[in-house]
Amino acid sequence: MRIGELAQQTGSTTKTIRYYEQIGVMPQPERTASGYRDYNPDAVHQLKFIQSAQAAGLTLSEIHTIVAIGTTGSSTCKHVEDLVENKIVDVDKRMTALQRTRAELTRVLEDARSLQPAQCGDGTVCHILYDPNRT
């Protein structure tokens, strides 16, 4: 199959497929005598694997490591398990940071709503975001 058909079957773009080949996440396909890329049916599964891995939060670099391990004939399961476990830890850290940010934004909004225009200073510093009298 040609690259356009592969793109259509997977909901991808030809540019994306070429990029995946360039960085080694997808193997280079055979070429026809006229130089067109000629993909076998496995390319659909390879591309859908990449899309699923990205949807799970894996980076292209991480996906590349999975593909590299798989090409050696070794099992990728433990490696994928480790990657996913690390992603969960990262997500938990980001969620904690976002909760802190949300709490701070809520505090700032409450301050903003209670501020009287006469309390505003000279305009060089917004007292909603920074009040030198607040600890």
GUSE-38739 format. One line per field, with one value per residue (C-alpha): residue number from 1; chain; y, z, x. Coordinates in steps of 0.02 Angstrom, whole numbers. Layout:
N
num <- [NUM/...]
chaine <- [A/...]
py <- [Y/...]
pz <- [Z/...]
px <- [X/...]
This chain:
135
num <- [1/2/3/4/5/6/7/8/9/10/11/12/13/14/15/16/17/18/19/20/21/22/23/24/25/26/27/28/29/30/31/32/33/34/35/36/37/38/39/40/41/42/43/44/45/46/47/48/49/50/51/52/53/54/55/56/57/58/59/60/61/62/63/64/65/66/67/68/69/70/71/72/73/74/75/76/77/78/79/80/81/82/83/84/85/86/87/88/89/90/91/92/93/94/95/96/97/98/99/100/101/102/103/104/105/106/107/108/109/110/111/112/113/114/115/116/117/118/119/120/121/122/123/124/125/126/127/128/129/130/131/132/133/134/135]
chaine <- [A/A/A/A/A/A/A/A/A/A/A/A/A/A/A/A/A/A/A/A/A/A/A/A/A/A/A/A/A/A/A/A/A/A/A/A/A/A/A/A/A/A/A/A/A/A/A/A/A/A/A/A/A/A/A/A/A/A/A/A/A/A/A/A/A/A/A/A/A/A/A/A/A/A/A/A/A/A/A/A/A/A/A/A/A/A/A/A/A/A/A/A/A/A/A/A/A/A/A/A/A/A/A/A/A/A/A/A/A/A/A/A/A/A/A/A/A/A/A/A/A/A/A/A/A/A/A/A/A/A/A/A/A/A/A]
py <- [0/178/308/398/239/203/378/361/191/256/434/498/612/568/698/612/441/506/586/422/335/471/455/265/236/153/52/117/29/-57/51/14/20/197/248/251/188/17/-28/-202/-230/-234/-48/-14/-107/-21/151/112/50/217/311/205/229/418/418/332/477/400/510/465/437/312/228/217/120/-3/-27/-49/-182/-269/-278/-378/-512/-475/-450/-269/-299/-260/-105/-43/-80/25/167/169/161/311/404/377/448/599/626/619/750/862/842/893/1045/1090/1076/1197/1315/1305/1344/1495/1555/1537/1641/1774/1780/1800/1942/2023/2017/2099/2236/2412/2522/2650/2517/2506/2589/2684/2551/2488/2333/2245/2216/2072/1973/2049/2141/2187/2189/2008/1870]
pz <- [0/-30/105/70/97/258/319/278/364/524/531/519/393/266/344/514/440/352/515/611/480/490/680/676/763/604/488/316/193/34/-122/-286/-447/-472/-297/-205/-28/-24/147/199/303/464/444/496/659/688/663/773/908/901/914/1062/1151/1126/1189/1347/1370/1303/1208/1037/1119/1240/1098/1002/1148/1145/958/975/1108/1004/851/952/982/1168/1262/1287/1427/1576/1491/1451/1629/1696/1576/1625/1810/1790/1692/1835/1959/1845/1827/2015/2038/1907/1987/2156/2077/1987/2150/2232/2084/2092/2278/2248/2105/2215/2349/2223/2154/2328/2361/2194/2232/2402/2342/2335/2191/2317/2385/2219/2220/2085/1952/1938/2040/2041/2222/2174/2125/2245/2407/2501/2661/2639/2702]
px <- [0/55/83/-81/-181/-86/-121/-305/-323/-242/-305/-128/-43/89/203/188/223/379/436/412/519/651/670/664/498/434/545/584/467/517/514/430/531/467/525/358/350/267/198/146/-12/92/125/-56/-27/140/65/-85/35/126/-39/-95/70/60/-120/-54/67/227/346/415/583/506/412/576/654/508/526/715/694/562/674/800/669/663/502/455/329/441/510/334/279/424/385/201/242/358/223/100/227/253/66/44/180/101/-70/1/84/-78/-175/-53/-69/-258/-258/-147/-256/-410/-326/-276/-454/-527/-404/-449/-634/-610/-491/-558/-499/-435/-317/-226/-57/32/1/179/137/-31/-75/-186/-31/94/61/219/117/62/174]
